Amino acid sequence: MSANCYYRVAVPSPVRRLFDYLPAETAETELIPGTRVVVPYGKRKVIGVVVEKTTHSDFKPAQLKAIEQVLDQQLPKDEPLLPADLLELGLWAADYYQHPVGEALAGILPTLLRKGKELPIAAPTHWQLSTHAKGLPETALSKAKRQQQALGLLREHGKVSNADFKAQGISRSILNTLKDKGLAEEVCIEAAILEATVDEAKVAESASISDELLAEPSLALRPEQHNALTAIELHGYHPYLLHGDTGSGKTEVYMQAIEKVLRYGRQALVLIPEISLTPQTLGRFERRFNCTIAVLHSGLTELERCKAWNQARTGTAAIVIGTRSAVFVPLLKPGIIIVDEEHDASFKQQDGFRYSARDVAVMRANRSGIPLLLGSATPSLESLYNCQRERYALLRLSKRSGTALAAQWQKIDLRDSKLNSGFSAAAIQAIKTALAADGQVLVFLNRRGYAPALICHHCGWNALCRHCDTRLTTHLSRSRLICHHCEYQQAIPNICPDCQSPELIFLGQGTEQSEATLEALFPDTPIIRVDRDTTRRKHAVRDMVSEVNKGEPCILVGTQMLAKGHHFPRVTLAVILNADDGLFSTDFRGAERMGQLLTQVAGRAGRGDHPGTVLLQSHHCDHPLITLLIERGYSAFAEQLLDDRAAAHMPPFRTLALLRAESENPEHAEALLRRARQLCEQLSVNAAVYALGPLPAPLEKRAGRYRYQLTLKAEHRNHLQQVLRQLSVLLETEKLGRKVRWSVDMDPQEML
């Protein structure tokens, strides 16, 4: 080892720089960038990532400490834990989003690896009988034929792979049912990783590959779908926006594009916005493909996430499906990245490392030289703007699949109407009619809980959060008042704390109250509530989807979780209880979010053989934006918003960043941002970066801390980035910068 050898290590700390270390005393070989190491940091020992080897340091060797331990010893010497492409992507993201590099790279790793644990060995999953099942008679499940068939295979072969079960027509859901009953269990069989060896020149000639690759044949494509699929170039970086109306068959285009990629021996990464979509998405992919599919989302255990991460890294998993953080999963042979519902705000991390998974996916596809497919029925204005600028190619699907037609809108003016807990008489009658025709009904209200406010009818007392500038939401089923911002909660009082009056009344309406109202109106109809409160259980969403897909008449009532990508072919009526929330939002993206949400909710109705209807209740039925959306559709609606944004010099026509500061002392937070504005004005003399503020955040106090923000805007992205890089370093040296919690939010999606 050279005497002038140093390693620059990314250490998880709020300091925005790398740290130099000497080689480990026992080191015999050079460390490759991307390797995890244990290093001393202050009085602690932390897990860092080697970023580069250098022969120069600004410090003398005597001032530097040595690496204490090299991890990942079970990997080949030339194979780092973080591959070079992923390490470079993480460094770019840390720089672009102005986040400390050590924290950013730590965030890429699964929690177990972040803690210094060893990488689990990748192995395919098999199934075997549980001890309890071995003592059951062969006819124990005779009334459940598929479950009985699965048990028979396990008795005959001992251990059976997922692929073998698929070949027999036995789905993952059947196996999960047996697992829940305690009759079957998953085991890992250690096996060598099989790398694809398909000759690309022979792919077009091979007909037998599809027999092994597909568990079921692909669907016949409509002309629009065929044209979109044909337009996707699979070699090199090519970004596409698949703008397909709800129910137009975007997923089939995804799967057939993935099929082509897999035939080339490459991997596919599919990003979805919510955990709630995972069971339905995974089910469709498992039914189609005979290959290992890795799943990554926050609902998994730490070990499950780590195993799936390694399956992707080693190439064991041909398809990776995950939520936001999966954009950083390592891929042995990347072939395509697909971002479904690309408009969804869930792709933007709202705290800590504030990256956008959609935008990181664009950069990753570019650097990897692979195609990128963004899909949505309601594309973001940024993506539509990129199509206008010919940065993305636009692929359009304007018709629903099969015989399904777009749902018909009907407006219900709520002015002077008598409401039953938010339901108009016309809406109640429409629900009765839909149920009588054996249809299913979706009721949408984007507010969970029973009521958003509890007040005293006598003195006007409000139930307020002790730590936030907001009201507590009533949750009757839990007998609690809960803050939806900091999770503070307390019991519901019987009398007013101020005047001791028993006349406490609920104001407003949430999904819990809507559920109670519907149960009273339709006592013989199953009411299924879908919101964060009812989907906390691990398999709650899967069970809900299974119940709805039985096809029996029922009423679904829920928040935006219901609007995101679910396919319920028996839903013939969608009722939007209150369309007004987005019309008067203080967030400049409020109108865009409203149009997207209403369009997505409307898209849940009429997806099967029966036509759909959407009832929109509003006090402003004649509002120009609502009229435009209903009469001319989302495309015309988005064009109008783009014109408005251009006139206001707002994104996507300008680049925006928020400098956020919060403190228990509001004066400290405001003072730091005033100083930040002074520094920004000094730094941006030639960069044309404009500052607004500091101003209190729309929710000024949250979790006991006062929040302020400074808005920075520039015509050119590189100008803003140049200023932010210097500004972040300078703020670290400010005395207040060490007392106040502050962060940079590049391309903010929420202004709260």
DOGULUM-668010 format. One record per residue (C-alpha): z, x, y. Coordinates in steps of 0.001 Angstrom, whole numbers, plus 500000, padded with zeros to 6 digits. Layout:
Z,X,Y .
...
//
This chain:
500000,500000,500000 .
499025,501370,503418 .
501854,502481,505686 .
500273,500581,508593 .
500164,497242,506817 .
501653,494087,508331 .
501387,490433,507450 .
501203,487635,509987 .
503097,484669,508580 .
503179,481037,509711 .
506838,480057,509736 .
507900,476391,510042 .
509437,476503,513506 .
508714,474892,516900 .
507479,478244,518272 .
503715,478280,518736 .
502832,481664,517238 .
502703,483723,514054 .
505369,486270,513085 .
504789,489818,511820 .
506484,491039,508639 .
506418,494208,506594 .
505228,494025,502974 .
507838,493270,500354 .
509525,496427,499129 .
508404,495731,495569 .
504855,494783,496543 .
502182,496497,494459 .
499128,494567,495584 .
497941,493123,498869 .
498723,489496,499667 .
495847,487093,500150 .
495959,484693,503135 .
497188,481310,501928 .
499987,482775,499778 .
503521,481396,500128 .
506292,483875,500842 .
510031,483802,501454 .
510879,485525,504737 .
514012,486018,506847 .
513901,483984,510050 .
516964,484407,512243 .
519935,483846,509966 .
517922,481738,507542 .
515429,482342,504778 .
512368,480114,505038 .
509116,479449,503198 .
506113,480702,505173 .
502389,481058,504584 .
500551,484368,504962 .
497747,483894,507500 .
496319,487391,507765 .
496833,491066,507015 .
496665,493459,509957 .
497087,497136,510720 .
498513,496498,514185 .
501700,494884,515461 .
503146,494569,518951 .
506493,495569,517451 .
507620,498866,515970 .
508139,498912,512174 .
511871,499377,512684 .
511986,496087,514581 .
510302,494121,511808 .
511787,492589,508691 .
510126,492656,505284 .
508891,489789,503172 .
511647,489094,500653 .
509755,487271,497917 .
506193,486379,497013 .
505793,482910,495484 .
502942,481460,493394 .
503162,484287,490879 .
501813,481979,488161 .
498436,481852,489931 .
495726,484501,489410 .
496112,487422,491835 .
492918,486530,493707 .
493779,482820,493989 .
496068,481807,496883 .
497854,478470,496896 .
495972,477408,500045 .
492266,478184,499618 .
490553,479930,502518 .
488692,476817,503676 .
491862,474720,503750 .
493845,477445,505509 .
491161,477704,508190 .
491112,473915,508550 .
494890,473856,509015 .
494711,476600,511647 .
491980,474720,513502 .
493962,471460,513404 .
497119,473159,514668 .
495152,474635,517564 .
493223,471458,518418 .
496273,469167,518300 .
498443,471782,520050 .
501093,471833,517339 .
503152,474829,516144 .
501056,476478,513454 .
503940,477020,511022 .
504918,473351,511101 .
501289,472295,510749 .
500652,474426,507660 .
503952,473328,506131 .
502862,469731,506661 .
499724,470350,504602 .
501802,471231,501540 .
503506,468671,499275 .
507245,468506,499830 .
508119,470351,496595 .
505892,473296,497517 .
507328,473256,501017 .
510737,473757,499417 .
509550,476758,497425 .
509146,475055,494038 .
506494,476232,491598 .
503168,474501,491316 .
503133,472080,488364 .
500516,472842,485729 .
497639,470394,485895 .
497243,468389,482718 .
495438,465174,481766 .
497558,462064,481222 .
497816,460476,477800 .
499798,457514,476530 .
502100,457126,473531 .
504374,454459,472069 .
507944,454347,473281 .
510759,454577,470748 .
511404,450871,471208 .
507772,449940,470539 .
507680,451839,467251 .
510087,449329,465746 .
508125,446218,466789 .
505990,444260,464303 .
502218,444579,464709 .
501935,440964,465889 .
504645,441247,468570 .
502158,440725,471419 .
499661,438482,469656 .
499552,436127,472648 .
498463,438996,474929 .
495331,440244,473172 .
494577,443269,475373 .
498166,444485,475250 .
498163,444005,471481 .
494888,445981,471242 .
496381,448834,473298 .
499460,449007,471076 .
497205,449077,468016 .
495306,452089,469350 .
498555,453906,470089 .
499853,453196,466560 .
496627,454454,465036 .
496084,457621,467106 .
499547,458561,468376 .
498365,459713,471811 .
495439,458105,473642 .
493815,459211,476919 .
492979,456982,479871 .
489280,457583,479235 .
489598,456387,475631 .
491349,453231,476756 .
488628,452565,479321 .
485994,452930,476620 .
487750,450101,474761 .
487833,447913,477868 .
491581,448362,478429 .
492414,448765,482108 .
495166,450758,483777 .
496914,447501,484725 .
497330,446627,481018 .
498891,450024,480385 .
501177,449652,483403 .
502325,446286,482019 .
503220,447919,478708 .
504993,450671,480630 .
507003,448127,482630 .
507991,446417,479356 .
509195,449732,477986 .
506607,449760,475191 .
504399,452687,476296 .
504944,455886,478228 .
502774,458499,479926 .
502775,462083,478708 .
500889,465195,479789 .
498857,467178,477278 .
498389,470771,478409 .
494691,471585,478423 .
492310,474033,480012 .
490582,472872,483170 .
487024,471863,482424 .
484706,472765,485265 .
481489,470807,485660 .
478431,472769,484630 .
475720,470302,485491 .
472460,471997,486439 .
471455,470456,489762 .
467771,470887,488966 .
468157,468749,485856 .
470289,465992,487330 .
467371,463725,488090 .
466056,464081,484531 .
469366,463442,482783 .
469950,459881,481616 .
472857,460531,479297 .
475230,461694,482019 .
475751,458144,483291 .
476775,457056,479781 .
479727,459454,479962 .
480393,459177,483680 .
480430,455404,484076 .
482821,453052,482304 .
480740,450124,483520 .
477215,449990,484967 .
476646,450100,488706 .
475782,446859,490440 .
472261,446066,491554 .
471868,446882,495235 .
470433,444594,497867 .
467623,446127,499988 .
470029,446972,502844 .
472426,448690,500461 .
469591,450551,498742 .
468253,451787,502087 .
471719,452973,503132 .
472311,454807,499856 .
468875,456418,499934 .
469463,457641,503495 .
472579,459595,502517 .
471628,463257,502119 .
474063,464894,499687 .
473239,468532,500476 .
474661,469974,503695 .
476689,468438,506483 .
475383,465013,507458 .
477708,462494,509169 .
477007,458779,508705 .
478568,455588,510036 .
478188,452729,507560 .
478609,449665,509744 .
478788,446877,507195 .
479978,443376,507946 .
482990,442227,505939 .
481923,441465,502376 .
478562,443230,502767 .
479123,445651,499878 .
480203,448895,501534 .
482360,449858,498550 .
479398,449661,496183 .
477493,452070,498423 .
480530,454388,498364 .
480726,454317,494572 .
477043,454922,493973 .
477069,457814,496454 .
480089,459222,494614 .
478276,458805,491294 .
475488,461047,492575 .
478004,463616,493812 .
479841,463686,490486 .
476574,464308,488648 .
476242,467495,490644 .
479629,468603,489353 .
481333,468120,492715 .
484399,466202,493863 .
484740,463190,496141 .
487550,462553,498631 .
488116,458929,499671 .
490507,458186,502537 .
491978,454711,502993 .
494280,453622,505830 .
497139,451889,504004 .
499134,452192,500782 .
498618,448443,500354 .
494920,449054,499665 .
495582,451638,496965 .
495993,449336,493914 .
492835,447351,494629 .
490761,450423,495530 .
492064,452423,492579 .
491409,449526,490231 .
487761,449301,491241 .
487239,453041,490842 .
489025,453178,487488 .
486891,450356,486137 .
483715,452147,487232 .
484295,455827,486438 .
485219,457720,483279 .
486931,460626,485027 .
490313,461704,486315 .
491209,460065,489616 .
494065,461546,491641 .
495994,459339,494056 .
497943,460623,497068 .
500152,458477,499291 .
503741,458311,500521 .
504767,455754,497898 .
504667,458386,495129 .
507545,460578,494063 .
507522,464199,495221 .
506541,465352,491724 .
503744,462794,491444 .
502283,463897,494775 .
502507,467553,493803 .
500740,466955,490471 .
497955,464947,492103 .
497559,467657,494783 .
497160,470277,492049 .
494700,468117,490104 .
492495,468121,493185 .
493000,471869,493768 .
492014,472837,490223 .
489117,470406,489930 .
490804,468357,487191 .
490450,465283,489410 .
486840,464443,490153 .
487817,461745,492656 .
490759,461886,495062 .
491904,458685,496772 .
494575,458908,499423 .
495957,457885,502754 .
496101,459976,505924 .
497655,463203,504585 .
495087,463451,501765 .
492572,464819,504272 .
494277,468186,503739 .
494193,468124,499930 .
492531,471246,498441 .
489273,470632,496569 .
487747,473081,494114 .
484185,471765,494579 .
484026,469402,497563 .
480990,467138,497498 .
481564,464218,499894 .
484255,462769,502148 .
484437,459010,502654 .
486699,457406,505281 .
487013,453672,504651 .
488093,451428,507547 .
487532,454438,509808 .
488583,452445,512877 .
492132,451944,511630 .
494917,453356,513819 .
496868,454315,510675 .
494652,457395,510352 .
496413,458872,513413 .
499828,460446,512824 .
502127,459070,515523 .
504897,461671,515408 .
505359,465318,514516 .
501944,466818,513749 .
499855,464208,515592 .
496502,464686,513878 .
493769,462123,513257 .
492744,462138,509583 .
489360,460674,510494 .
488585,463394,513009 .
489935,466147,510759 .
487658,464767,508027 .
484681,465203,510355 .
485565,468843,510946 .
486299,469455,507260 .
482948,468046,506155 .
481212,470138,508800 .
482921,473362,507700 .
482385,472612,503987 .
478728,471702,504447 .
479039,468298,502771 .
478175,464745,503829 .
480675,462535,505635 .
480548,458743,505306 .
482605,456662,507751 .
482726,452974,506887 .
483905,449900,508744 .
483049,446311,509585 .
484515,446968,513045 .
483748,450607,513916 .
485787,452390,516554 .
484199,452790,519960 .
484309,456566,519433 .
482157,456322,516291 .
479701,453911,517892 .
479435,456269,520868 .
478695,459164,518496 .
475883,457076,517013 .
474490,456464,520491 .
474589,460212,521127 .
472875,460760,517720 .
475787,462809,516433 .
476133,460321,513568 .
473398,458454,511726 .
473970,454685,511741 .
473572,452800,508454 .
473721,449007,508844 .
474689,446266,506373 .
474431,442923,508156 .
474603,440437,505266 .
477285,439591,502761 .
476757,440300,499078 .
475551,437587,496711 .
475466,434059,498070 .
478428,434535,500405 .
477863,433648,504042 .
479736,434708,507158 .
482681,432428,507897 .
482313,429855,510657 .
484652,430084,513653 .
486489,427126,515138 .
488652,427417,518258 .
491831,425377,518705 .
493062,425167,522299 .
496870,425276,522274 .
497319,424175,525868 .
499417,420967,525983 .
499384,420835,522158 .
502451,419917,520124 .
503164,422695,517651 .
505165,422760,514438 .
506581,426302,514440 .
503292,427613,515793 .
500993,425396,513700 .
498796,422862,515467 .
498077,419495,513868 .
494432,420539,513401 .
495464,423704,511551 .
497833,421800,509242 .
495131,419277,508415 .
492597,422043,507728 .
495055,423706,505334 .
495551,420402,503495 .
491788,419961,503157 .
491234,423507,501865 .
493998,423209,499269 .
492720,419809,498125 .
489355,421478,497418 .
491150,424070,495196 .
490690,426772,497808 .
493132,429430,498979 .
494311,429804,502568 .
495200,432881,504617 .
497524,432498,507601 .
497679,435484,509931 .
500485,436325,512342 .
500981,439964,513292 .
504740,439750,513703 .
507205,440098,510827 .
510699,438633,510660 .
511810,435096,511449 .
511791,435224,515249 .
511331,438037,517777 .
514228,436909,519978 .
517666,435312,519696 .
519146,433899,522922 .
522075,431788,524048 .
520965,428365,525254 .
524046,428132,527476 .
524221,431466,529357 .
520900,433159,528541 .
522362,436096,526566 .
519728,438098,524651 .
520252,439997,521395 .
519194,443476,522509 .
519031,446766,520665 .
521788,449185,521685 .
519429,452148,521458 .
516046,450803,522663 .
514672,448765,525539 .
513736,445907,523240 .
515028,442736,521636 .
516331,442582,518094 .
514215,440612,515647 .
515894,437955,513529 .
515492,438338,509763 .
517067,435207,508291 .
516443,436166,504669 .
518604,439258,505176 .
520977,437598,507695 .
520390,440514,510054 .
519156,441295,513540 .
516902,444360,513241 .
515200,446654,515751 .
511640,447340,514629 .
511579,450605,516577 .
514732,452452,515491 .
515872,450282,512526 .
519276,449572,514116 .
520664,446358,512671 .
523637,444044,512926 .
524771,440719,511524 .
523514,437504,513142 .
526380,436174,515296 .
527662,432621,514932 .
528540,432359,518620 .
527340,433992,521813 .
529172,437323,522380 .
529254,436651,526157 .
530277,432991,526520 .
531266,432057,522938 .
528832,429139,522918 .
527534,428184,519449 .
524157,427190,520930 .
522104,430176,519812 .
518387,429516,519492 .
515439,431429,518066 .
512474,432122,520332 .
509017,432930,519059 .
507741,433068,515531 .
507363,435643,512776 .
505908,435578,509273 .
509260,434647,507738 .
509430,431500,509876 .
505785,430699,509113 .
506569,430992,505413 .
509506,428572,505743 .
507381,426099,507701 .
504590,426182,505121 .
507069,425739,502263 .
508347,422583,503957 .
504836,421252,504650 .
503367,422142,501244 .
506245,422124,498742 .
503948,422061,495681 .
501836,425059,496760 .
502808,428710,496165 .
503431,430511,499461 .
502924,434306,499279 .
504234,436322,502220 .
502724,439774,502721 .
504379,442075,505237 .
506410,445262,505243 .
509558,443379,504188 .
508026,441842,501053 .
506025,444886,499903 .
508778,447519,499759 .
509003,447299,495958 .
506755,449821,494193 .
504350,447376,492546 .
504715,444522,495042 .
501163,444761,496423 .
499623,445063,492961 .
501553,441999,491782 .
500503,440053,494872 .
496836,440863,494336 .
497089,439851,490667 .
498712,436547,491590 .
496064,435693,494196 .
493208,436708,491906 .
494286,434119,489344 .
492337,431766,491599 .
494931,429003,491811 .
495403,427270,495187 .
497958,429132,497298 .
498715,430101,500873 .
498891,433741,501923 .
500847,434356,505107 .
501243,437802,506555 .
500630,440525,509087 .
497702,442933,509488 .
498361,444172,505946 .
496354,441118,504853 .
493410,441965,507087 .
492634,445413,505675 .
489945,445446,503043 .
491362,442974,500518 .
488866,440965,498504 .
490090,437454,497736 .
487005,435427,496701 .
488881,432111,496565 .
490086,432225,500201 .
488048,429624,502081 .
490177,429203,505210 .
491740,431778,507536 .
494116,430580,510248 .
494908,432907,513163 .
498101,431503,514673 .
498043,433445,517932 .
494991,435332,519196 .
496390,436029,522656 .
498541,439127,522091 .
495694,441618,522548 .
494215,440003,525651 .
496862,441266,528055 .
497928,444536,526470 .
498973,447427,528715 .
497171,449791,526301 .
493538,450392,527264 .
492673,450071,523565 .
494293,446627,523328 .
491062,444600,523562 .
489364,446829,520988 .
492274,446439,518560 .
492240,442661,519083 .
488526,442356,518352 .
488821,444514,515256 .
491818,442640,513906 .
490383,439159,514475 .
487070,440173,512901 .
488820,441707,509899 .
490971,438592,509383 .
487904,436379,509633 .
486229,438568,507031 .
488788,437573,504382 .
487412,433995,504312 .
484333,432875,502400 .
483773,436051,500361 .
483053,434131,497154 .
480735,431251,496306 .
482411,428833,498709 .
481811,428927,502477 .
484619,430080,504739 .
486122,428805,507979 .
488228,430635,510562 .
490567,428678,512829 .
491541,430580,515949 .
494502,429198,517884 .
494726,430361,521488 .
495906,429376,524937 .
492808,431155,526288 .
489928,429892,524151 .
487581,430289,527127 .
488461,433963,527699 .
485195,435949,528021 .
486136,438470,525317 .
487041,435783,522767 .
483857,433878,523586 .
481754,437028,523249 .
483359,437998,519926 .
482922,434571,518344 .
479465,433738,519653 .
477722,437131,519452 .
479791,439136,516977 .
481598,442449,516967 .
478571,444606,517861 .
478006,442820,521178 .
481757,442797,521773 .
481929,446582,521255 .
478949,447188,523548 .
480732,445327,526345 .
483902,447366,525811 .
481879,450597,525897 .
480413,449574,529250 .
483933,448833,530530 .
485222,452196,529289 .
482333,454056,530924 .
483035,452357,534251 .
486744,453210,533997 .
486070,456838,532934 .
488128,456363,529763 .
487562,457520,526149 .
485112,458005,524561 .
483482,458963,527885 .
486422,461163,528829 .
488883,463214,526777 .
492509,462194,526955 .
495849,463792,526061 .
499424,462672,526554 .
502244,465092,527183 .
505347,463259,525967 .
508955,464154,526767 .
512184,462471,525700 .
515840,463161,526327 .
519201,461429,526413 .
519101,462233,530122 .
516049,460562,531707 .
516090,462980,534661 .
515573,465936,532333 .
512523,464386,530667 .
510953,463460,533993 .
511716,466862,535521 .
510049,468716,532647 .
506875,466675,533054 .
506874,467182,536822 .
506960,470905,536118 .
504212,470448,533530 .
502057,468740,536145 .
502558,471623,538573 .
501552,474121,535886 .
498579,471993,534901 .
497309,471880,538477 .
497586,475669,538694 .
495799,476184,535379 .
493022,473654,535924 .
491623,474890,539237 .
488293,475552,537561 .
488691,473272,534538 .
488612,469826,536184 .
491630,468422,534342 .
493292,465496,536092 .
496948,464497,535685 .
498579,461075,536075 .
502347,460759,536152 .
504887,461462,534947 .
505658,457817,534290 .
508119,456058,531981 .
506588,455176,528602 .
505914,451438,528086 .
508978,451454,525802 .
511110,453666,528033 .
514201,453940,525837 .
513879,454346,522089 .
516523,455441,519563 .
518871,456395,522391 .
516407,458689,524170 .
514519,458100,527427 .
510794,458676,527161 .
508300,459774,529821 .
504661,460746,529599 .
502102,462700,531581 .
498471,461669,531105 .
495853,464432,531201 .
492152,463593,531387 .
488995,465697,531506 .
485270,465168,531300 .
484825,468084,528923 .
486988,468494,525827 .
486984,472297,525913 .
488350,472264,529475 .
491312,470135,528432 .
491927,472271,525349 .
491880,475447,527442 .
494540,474090,529785 .
496706,472666,526986 .
496818,475983,525104 .
498199,477777,528139 .
500421,474904,529209 .
502110,474649,525784 .
503028,478342,525791 .
504377,478154,529347 .
506511,475087,528606 .
508175,476951,525738 .
509507,479442,528246 .
510867,476783,530614 .
514628,476268,530496 .
514189,472479,530351 .
511526,472940,527669 .
514258,474105,525319 .
516517,471156,526152 .
513975,468336,526150 .
512064,467186,523094 .
508389,467357,524082 .
505027,467155,522348 .
501304,467050,522979 .
499325,464043,521734 .
495631,464932,521754 .
493280,461920,521597 .
496201,459431,521617 .
495690,456113,519850 .
498940,454458,520925 .
500324,454532,524460 .
503851,453329,523536 .
//
